[in-house]
Amino acid sequence: MERGNIEHEEIKDTTRKEYTQRLKAIIKSKFNAGNMIKAINTWAVASIRYSAGIVEWMKAELRSIYQKTRKHMTIQKALHPGAYMERPYITRKEGGRGLLNIEDCVNIKNKAPGQYLKTSKDEWLRSTWKGLIKVDEDPEIYRARRMINRTEDWNNKPMHRHYIRQTKELASDGT
């Protein structure tokens, strides 16, 4: 990885294997739900997050990793097979599971250098890199927008919105 030319496919395969190995170890450890998600976020997702910005990940590759995650969690009964697909990526506060979305992590990691250069106080950095790095939006705004989209989509599902309504009613009655 530290040579002049990066062998993207080799690194991707190694990273995928490492992620899957860590994911299986965490799921088989029989943590409770909250601790399992925290462990996946800190240990398994970190292996992919580390390579983001260096290795060029395609959306299809990140989605296949997402599908493997759901598959392994379903096999070990950590996730219901009929559950809404985006629920694991909604925060626990909103009624989701709080799992970090790998695609979002990679996109945020790719946006960060451009955002840094855009907001840099050094005039030379801003002027030199202006045309070379495309800056779409602030990574935090991107993360918030994706979370709002997921939550709204989940709220609009006929079967799932009952759960959200009921939990909000219980929360308002209990506190």
Secondary structure, DSSP 8 states (H G I E B T S, - for coil): --SSS--HHHHHHHHHHHHHHHHHHHHHTT--HHHHHHHIIIIIHHHHHHHBTTB---HHHHHHHHHHHHHHHHHTTSS-TTS-TTGGGS-GGGTS-----HHHHHHHHHHHHHHHHHH-S-HHHHHHSTTTS---S-HHHHHHHHHHHHHHHHHTSTTTHHHHHHHHHHHHHH-
